[in-house]
Amino acid sequence: MRRISTTVNRVLLGVVGVVLLGTGGLVLLGGLNLPAKEHLDLPAHWPWSRPGDVLLSAQQRTRWTGQGWWWPSVIAALAVLVLLMLWWLLSQLRRHRLHEILVDSGDGEGATLRGRALEGVLAAETEALDGVDRAGVLLTGRRREPRVRARLALAPHADPGTVVRRLSDEAVAHARRSAGLDRLPGDVRLRAVKHRPERVS
Amino acid sequence: MSDDAQQPDTRRLPTLDPAPDASAEGAGGPPDEAATDTAGGGRAGRFWSARRVPAAVVALVLLAAAGLLLYDVVAVRAHHPAMAWRRWLARELATRHLDTPWVLAAAALALVLGIWLIVLAVTPGLRRVLPMRPTAPDLRAGLDRAAAALVLRDRAMEVAGVQSVRMKVSRRKAKAHAVSHFRGLDEVRADLGVALGEGLRQLGLAHRLGLTVHVRRPKKR
């Protein structure tokens, strides 16, 4: 789910970037009179090829306004664009979070586990680890394939490698086993709590 | 792999072999999940930012522009006069030549913005997160550069003769600037090198950072 939104964001940003780059480049090319200076041979219908051109002449703008289909299609296209942008904007504000997990009890009857309960247990067990000061845990993914996103604040004198290994072997492994999951993948980000240096000597 | 469900303790190694998953019936779709994961840089690869803020800004700008234009187009269809900005814009677009400074400046701005958005789209971002070596099979870990610097600073402070130390961790290098008030500078430098080397090893990063150590005497009062 999160991966998908990342891909959508990056593809749409790239598309907008390419459109801006292309338009700006074409206008600059014509405005600086580069085709004539560099003796480039441009195709016949190349837009904005000479400095004397305008961005959008009145004739181009009103070319289809007399046709019956023009304004309805403009309105439809703009409406689709508005809806798409609204959806894109709202999907940035929304955080995907798993509300429940399906637990396969093995006897044919499924059970659901509240996401917050598992998050709480994971966070508490993580905070009990040596070298972890605070932990925030979020479950994402799908109901049958949850993922863990954890943010840990390391206590002073923590050993990051050991913290990650113990997190995987203890807190995440316990959660995986108790929810009856085959695997419980996840991302962890370690930060540090600022503290003053302690003098030894 | 049919007895896979009875052994929840068997951990799948992060191999790129989707065949056992695909043959198991109830797997549901872990293969594509794994595929999208590796597409995002692999297990030990960089963390990829979701680019939420640029996406929200671009979406907001486009939404406002398209919404305003849609409102005005519909208003004109309903026999209201067009808004002043639209008439002004149509006139400017039809009369300004391409070589006027305003048009050139706008084109250059669009070009730069476009390049910037493309860079945002294709680079991973999250430069302050250092990816860690995949020690645990399914867990991808990243360490903030500031956290790495703090851990290394604590290590350096344990070396005898170090009065204070400033650590700077970039994406490839860790630099220590230490002030030593006793012992020979060379001894302190050697000890710091050993201690920080051990510290770097324990950070468990995917790409080991280079280390430079500077030691000097405190300034005379």
Contacts between the chains, C-beta under 8 A, distances in Angstrom:
chain1	res1	chain2	res2	distance
A	2	B	50	6.9
A	3	B	36	4.7
A	3	B	37	7.3
A	3	B	40	6.4
A	4	B	36	7.9
A	5	B	50	6.3
A	6	B	40	7.3
A	6	B	48	6.2
A	6	B	49	7.8
A	6	B	50	4.6
A	6	B	51	7.2
A	7	B	36	7.9
A	9	B	50	6.1
A	9	B	51	4.6
A	9	B	52	7.0
A	9	B	54	7.8
A	9	B	55	4.2
A	10	B	51	6.1
A	10	B	120	7.9
A	10	B	121	4.6
A	10	B	122	7.4
A	11	B	121	7.3
A	12	B	55	6.8
A	12	B	58	7.4
A	12	B	59	8.0
A	13	B	51	6.2
A	13	B	54	6.0
A	13	B	55	6.1
A	13	B	58	6.3
A	13	B	117	5.1
A	13	B	118	7.9
A	13	B	120	5.6
A	13	B	121	4.3
A	14	B	117	7.0
A	14	B	118	5.8
A	14	B	121	3.6
A	14	B	122	6.9
A	16	B	58	5.6
A	16	B	62	7.4
A	16	B	114	7.9
A	16	B	117	5.6
A	17	B	113	7.6
A	17	B	114	4.7
A	17	B	115	7.1
A	17	B	116	7.3
A	17	B	117	3.1
A	17	B	118	3.9
A	17	B	119	8.0
A	17	B	120	7.5
A	17	B	121	6.1
A	18	B	114	6.7
A	18	B	118	6.6
A	19	B	114	7.2
A	20	B	110	4.7
A	20	B	111	7.3
A	20	B	113	5.2
A	20	B	114	3.3
A	20	B	117	6.7
A	21	B	110	7.5
A	21	B	111	5.9
A	21	B	114	3.0
A	21	B	115	6.0
A	21	B	118	6.6
A	22	B	114	7.4
A	23	B	107	7.5
A	23	B	110	5.7
A	23	B	114	7.9
A	24	B	106	7.9
A	24	B	107	4.6
A	24	B	108	6.6
A	24	B	109	7.2
A	24	B	110	3.2
A	24	B	111	3.4
A	24	B	112	7.7
A	24	B	113	7.7
A	24	B	114	6.0
A	25	B	107	7.8
A	25	B	111	5.6
A	25	B	114	8.0
A	27	B	98	6.2
A	27	B	103	6.6
A	27	B	104	7.8
A	27	B	106	7.7
A	27	B	107	3.7
A	27	B	110	7.6
A	28	B	104	6.7
A	28	B	107	4.6
A	28	B	108	6.3
A	28	B	111	6.3
A	30	B	98	4.9
A	31	B	98	3.8
A	31	B	99	5.0
A	31	B	103	6.0
A	31	B	104	4.9
A	31	B	107	6.3
A	32	B	99	7.5
A	32	B	104	7.3
A	33	B	99	7.1
A	48	B	98	5.9
A	50	B	98	7.4
A	51	B	97	6.2
A	51	B	98	5.1
A	51	B	99	3.7
A	52	B	97	5.5
A	52	B	98	7.4
A	52	B	99	7.8
A	53	B	97	6.9
A	53	B	98	5.3
A	54	B	93	6.5
A	54	B	94	5.5
A	54	B	95	6.4
A	54	B	96	6.2
A	54	B	97	6.2
A	54	B	98	7.3
A	55	B	93	4.5
A	55	B	94	7.9
A	55	B	96	6.7
A	55	B	98	7.3
A	55	B	103	6.7
A	56	B	90	7.7
A	56	B	93	4.0
A	56	B	94	6.3
A	57	B	93	8.0
A	57	B	94	5.2
A	58	B	90	7.3
A	58	B	94	4.6
A	61	B	90	6.3
A	61	B	93	7.5
A	61	B	94	7.0
A	71	B	73	7.0
A	71	B	77	6.0
A	74	B	73	6.0
A	75	B	70	6.8
A	75	B	73	5.9
A	75	B	74	6.3
A	75	B	77	7.4
A	78	B	66	5.4
A	78	B	69	6.0
A	78	B	70	4.0
A	78	B	73	6.7
A	79	B	70	6.3
A	81	B	62	7.2
A	81	B	66	4.5
A	82	B	63	6.3
A	82	B	66	4.9
A	82	B	67	5.2
A	82	B	70	5.8
A	85	B	59	5.0
A	85	B	60	8.0
A	85	B	62	4.8
A	85	B	63	3.9
A	85	B	66	6.4
A	86	B	59	8.0
A	86	B	63	6.0
A	88	B	55	6.6
A	88	B	59	4.3
A	89	B	56	6.0
A	89	B	59	4.0
A	89	B	60	5.9
A	89	B	63	6.0
A	92	B	52	4.9
A	92	B	53	8.0
A	92	B	55	5.4
A	92	B	56	4.1
A	92	B	59	6.9
A	93	B	56	7.3
A	104	B	5	7.9
A	144	B	28	5.9
A	145	B	28	6.9
A	145	B	29	7.3
A	145	B	30	6.7
A	145	B	33	6.5
A	148	B	139	8.0
A	154	B	147	5.7
A	154	B	150	7.8
A	154	B	151	7.2
A	156	B	150	7.7
A	156	B	154	6.2
A	157	B	151	8.0
A	157	B	154	5.5
A	158	B	151	6.8
A	159	B	151	7.7
A	159	B	202	5.3
A	160	B	132	6.9
A	160	B	141	7.9
A	160	B	143	5.3
A	160	B	147	7.2
A	160	B	148	7.6
A	160	B	151	6.5
A	160	B	202	7.3
A	160	B	203	5.4
A	160	B	204	6.0
A	161	B	132	7.2
A	161	B	133	7.5
A	161	B	135	6.4
A	161	B	202	5.5
A	161	B	203	6.5
A	161	B	204	3.0
A	162	B	202	7.6
A	164	B	132	6.3
A	164	B	135	6.0
A	164	B	136	6.3
A	164	B	139	6.6
A	164	B	141	4.4
A	164	B	204	6.9
A	165	B	135	5.0
A	165	B	136	6.0
A	167	B	136	7.5
A	167	B	139	7.0
A	168	B	135	7.4
A	168	B	136	3.1
A	168	B	137	7.5
A	168	B	138	7.4
A	168	B	139	4.6
A	169	B	136	7.3
A	172	B	136	7.8
A	172	B	138	7.9
A	172	B	139	6.5
A	176	B	8	7.4
A	177	B	8	6.3
A	177	B	9	7.2
A	180	B	8	6.2
A	181	B	8	7.1
A	182	B	4	6.9
A	182	B	5	7.4
A	182	B	8	6.1
A	182	B	12	7.4
A	183	B	11	7.1
A	183	B	12	5.8
A	183	B	30	7.6
A	183	B	138	5.5
A	184	B	138	6.6
A	185	B	37	7.8
A	185	B	138	4.0
A	185	B	139	7.1
A	185	B	140	7.8
A	186	B	138	6.7
A	186	B	139	5.4
A	186	B	140	7.2
A	187	B	47	7.4
A	187	B	139	7.7
A	187	B	140	5.0
A	187	B	141	7.6
A	187	B	142	7.5
A	188	B	139	6.0
A	188	B	140	7.1
A	188	B	141	4.3
A	188	B	142	7.1
A	189	B	47	7.6
A	189	B	129	6.3
A	189	B	141	7.6
A	189	B	142	5.1
A	189	B	143	7.9
A	189	B	144	6.9
A	190	B	132	7.9
A	190	B	141	6.8
A	190	B	142	7.0
A	190	B	143	4.7
A	190	B	144	6.4
A	190	B	147	5.5
A	191	B	144	4.8
A	191	B	146	7.2
A	191	B	147	5.2
A	192	B	144	6.7
A	192	B	146	6.1
A	192	B	147	3.4
A	192	B	150	4.3
A	192	B	151	6.9
A	194	B	150	7.2
A	195	B	150	7.4
A	197	B	153	6.2
A	197	B	154	7.2
A	197	B	157	5.0
A	197	B	164	6.9
A	197	B	165	7.3
A	198	B	154	7.5
A	198	B	157	6.3
A	199	B	157	6.9
A	199	B	163	7.9
A	200	B	157	5.9
A	200	B	158	5.2
A	200	B	159	7.9
A	200	B	160	7.4
A	200	B	162	8.0
A	201	B	160	5.3
A	201	B	161	6.3
A	201	B	162	6.9
A	201	B	163	7.6
A	201	B	182	7.7
